């Protein structure tokens, strides 16, 4: 088995980002800041929010967490949009009322939409960007390959499909609606899954020598798990993300890359 270890790549990216932030603070007087809006009490969300806070501390990006009721979100976003000290805004998903997801994420100023979830974001969404980095970092070529995306969610599947199409890659997308996973998986050379449904993909569904990227996140018995069944990790003929340390570390890196980019744009504006 060949491991796609995002943690190893993340270390190099983090060092580069820390250097960039020091330059922004010292040369341009700009202190990058990320605002995270949280509306639900969810253990998986809490884990990822803490990861972002620690990462921000490590590279000197300020991270503010706003825990509010959902009816307050629109007013809070409006306030943060006009706050010149805030460079990035995240509305942490899922919301308590998921029906408002598109409406509320669309309120974030595109110049601060570092999650890339609005209708016209200025940034590539973090998890698709992280997956792209991970595959590139391990020299995984997608051209002339059968690429399968499992799930078309707002955070990963849908923006990843758009990102791949923009690079000339036409993936197949399997969803609950298409109901073709059992057929699509064995044909795929590269499988990228992000459904949040533990164990939806098992070892017998994957062809020999396939590349498998698990970007799914769910909570099961108090533990954070992905989409792959445990038997998948017993295969020794796959190139695969580990159960921990695959896409996740790079997703955090990609998010903060967007925050730093937003801050750099401000610095450029101030200098002009």
C-alpha positions in Angstrom: 0.0 0.0 0.0 1.2 3.5 -0.9 0.1 6.1 1.6 -1.0 9.6 0.5 0.1 11.3 3.7 -1.2 14.9 3.7 0.5 15.6 7.1 3.9 15.3 5.5 3.1 17.8 2.8 1.3 20.1 5.2 4.5 20.7 7.2 6.2 22.3 4.2 3.2 24.4 3.4 2.8 25.6 7.0 6.4 26.7 7.1 6.0 28.7 3.9 2.8 30.3 5.2 4.4 31.3 8.5 7.1 33.1 6.5 4.4 34.8 4.4 2.4 36.0 7.4 5.6 37.4 9.1 6.2 39.4 5.9 2.7 40.8 5.9 2.8 41.8 9.5 6.3 43.3 9.4 6.6 44.8 5.9 3.0 45.7 5.2 1.5 46.1 8.7 -1.3 43.7 7.9 -2.3 41.1 10.4 -4.3 38.3 8.7 -7.6 37.5 10.5 -10.1 34.7 10.0 -13.7 34.8 11.5 -15.5 31.5 12.0 -19.3 31.5 12.6 -20.6 28.4 14.4 -24.3 27.9 14.9 -24.6 24.3 16.1 -23.1 22.2 19.0 -21.5 19.3 17.1 -18.4 17.4 18.2 -17.0 17.0 14.7 -17.3 20.7 14.1 -15.7 21.5 17.4 -12.7 19.4 16.5 -12.2 21.2 13.2 -12.7 24.6 14.7 -10.0 23.9 17.4 -7.7 22.7 14.6 -8.1 25.9 12.8 -7.5 27.9 16.0 -4.3 26.0 16.7 -3.1 26.3 13.1 -3.8 30.1 13.1 -1.8 30.4 16.4 1.1 28.5 14.8 1.4 30.8 11.8 0.3 34.0 13.5 -3.1 34.3 11.8 -5.7 35.6 14.2 -8.8 33.4 14.5 -12.1 34.6 16.0 -14.9 32.1 16.7 -18.4 33.5 16.9 -20.9 31.0 18.4 -24.3 32.4 17.6 -27.9 31.3 17.0 -28.7 31.0 13.3 -31.1 34.0 13.1 -28.1 36.2 14.1 -25.9 35.0 11.2 -27.0 37.5 8.5 -26.4 40.5 10.7 -23.1 39.1 11.9 -21.9 38.5 8.4 -22.9 42.0 7.4 -20.8 43.4 10.3 -17.8 41.2 9.4 -18.0 42.1 5.7 -17.4 45.7 6.6 -14.7 45.0 9.3 -11.4 45.9 7.6 -9.5 43.8 10.2 -11.2 40.6 9.0 -9.8 39.0 5.8 -11.7 35.7 5.8 -15.2 34.6 6.9 -16.4 31.1 7.3 -19.9 30.0 8.1 -19.2 26.6 9.5 -21.5 23.9 8.0 -23.8 22.2 8.6 -26.2 24.8 9.9 -29.0 24.0 12.3 -31.4 24.8 9.5 -29.7 23.5 6.4 -32.4 25.0 4.1 -30.7 28.4 4.7 -27.2 27.2 3.7 -27.1 28.8 0.2 -28.8 32.0 1.4 -26.4 32.6 4.2 -23.2 31.6 2.5 -24.1 33.9 -0.4 -24.1 36.9 2.1 -20.3 36.6 2.6 -18.4 39.2 0.6 -16.7 37.2 -2.2 -13.4 38.9 -1.3 -13.7 37.3 2.2 -15.3 34.0 1.2 -12.2 31.9 1.9 -14.3 28.7 2.0 -15.4 29.5 -1.6 -19.1 28.6 -0.9 -20.8 31.7 -2.3 -22.3 32.1 -5.7 -19.2 33.9 -7.1 -16.3 33.3 -4.7 -12.8 34.7 -5.3 -11.2 31.6 -3.9 -11.0 27.9 -4.6 -12.8 25.9 -1.8 -10.4 24.5 0.7 -11.0 20.8 0.5 -11.0 20.5 -3.3 -7.8 22.6 -3.3 -6.3 20.3 -0.7 -7.2 17.2 -2.7 -5.6 18.8 -5.8 -2.4 19.5 -3.7 -2.4 16.0 -2.3 -2.6 14.3 -5.7 0.0 16.7 -7.2 2.3 16.2 -4.3 2.4 12.5 -4.9 2.6 12.8 -8.7 -0.9 11.3 -9.2 -1.8 12.0 -12.9 -5.5 12.3 -13.6 -5.5 12.7 -17.3 -6.6 9.6 -19.3 -7.8 8.1 -16.0 -11.3 7.2 -14.9 -11.9 9.6 -12.1 -14.9 9.0 -9.8 -16.2 11.5 -7.2 -18.5 10.0 -4.7 -21.0 12.6 -3.4 -21.8 16.0 -4.8 -22.0 18.0 -1.5 -21.6 21.8 -1.3 -18.3 21.6 0.6 -16.4 19.0 -1.4 -18.1 17.1 -4.3 -19.7 19.9 -6.2 -16.7 22.3 -6.1 -14.3 19.5 -6.7 -16.2 18.5 -9.9 -16.1 22.1 -11.0 -12.3 22.4 -10.3 -11.5 19.2 -12.2 -13.6 20.3 -15.1 -11.7 23.6 -15.2 -8.4 21.6 -15.6 -9.7 19.4 -18.4 -10.6 16.4 -16.3 -14.2 15.1 -16.7 -15.0 13.0 -13.6 -17.9 10.7 -13.1 -20.0 11.6 -10.1 -21.9 9.1 -8.1 -24.7 10.2 -5.7 -27.7 8.9 -3.9 -29.7 10.1 -6.9 -27.6 8.3 -9.5 -27.5 5.1 -7.3 -24.7 3.7 -9.4 -21.9 3.4 -6.8 -21.6 -0.4 -7.1 -21.1 -0.1 -10.8 -19.0 3.0 -10.9 -16.4 2.1 -8.2 -14.9 -1.0 -9.8 -14.4 0.9 -13.1 -12.6 3.9 -11.5 -8.8 4.4 -11.5 -9.1 7.2 -9.0 -11.8 7.4 -6.4 -12.4 10.6 -4.4 -15.1 10.1 -1.8 -16.8 12.7 0.5 -20.2 11.6 1.6 -19.9 11.5 5.4 -21.4 8.0 5.3 -19.0 5.6 7.2 -18.0 2.4 5.4 -20.0 3.2 2.2 -17.0 2.0 0.2 -15.6 -1.5 0.9 -12.6 -3.3 -0.3 -14.4 -5.5 -2.8 -15.7 -2.4 -4.7 -12.2 -1.1 -5.6 -10.1 -2.2 -8.6 -6.5 -3.3 -8.2 -3.9 -0.5 -8.2 -6.6 2.2 -7.8 -5.9 5.6 -6.1 -8.4 6.2 -3.2 -8.8 9.6 -1.5 -11.2 9.7 1.5 -12.4 13.2 2.3 -15.5 12.0 4.1 -16.1 13.1 7.7 -18.6 11.7 10.2 -18.8 10.9 13.9 -19.3 7.3 14.9 -19.2 6.1 18.5 -17.5 9.4 19.4 -14.8 9.0 16.8 -14.2 10.9 13.6 -14.3 8.5 10.7 -14.3 8.6 6.9 -16.2 6.9 4.0 -13.9 3.8 3.7 -14.6 0.5 5.3 -11.9 -0.9 7.6 -11.2 -3.7 5.1 -10.0 -1.2 2.5 -6.9 -0.6 4.6 -6.1 -4.3 4.5 -5.5 -4.1 0.7 -1.8 -3.8 -0.2 -2.3 -2.9 -3.9 -3.8 0.5 -3.4 -2.6 4.1 -3.2 -4.7 5.5 -0.5 -5.1 8.3 2.1 -4.5 7.0 5.7 -7.4 6.9 8.2 -5.9 10.0 9.7 -3.6 12.6 8.2 -4.8 12.4 4.6 -6.9 15.3 3.2 -7.7 16.9 6.6 -4.3 18.6 7.3 -4.1 20.0 3.8 -7.6 21.3 4.0 -6.6 23.5 6.9 -3.5 24.6 4.9 -5.6 25.4 1.9 -8.1 27.4 4.0 -5.3 29.5 5.5 -3.7 29.9 2.1 -6.9 31.7 1.1 -6.9 33.9 4.2 -3.3 34.8 3.5 -4.1 35.6 -0.1 -7.0 37.9 1.0 -4.6 39.7 3.4 -2.0 40.0 0.7 -4.6 41.6 -1.6 -5.3 44.2 1.2 -1.5 44.8 1.5 -1.2 45.4 -2.2 -4.2 47.8 -2.1 -2.6 49.8 0.7 0.7 49.9 -1.2 -0.8 51.2 -4.4 
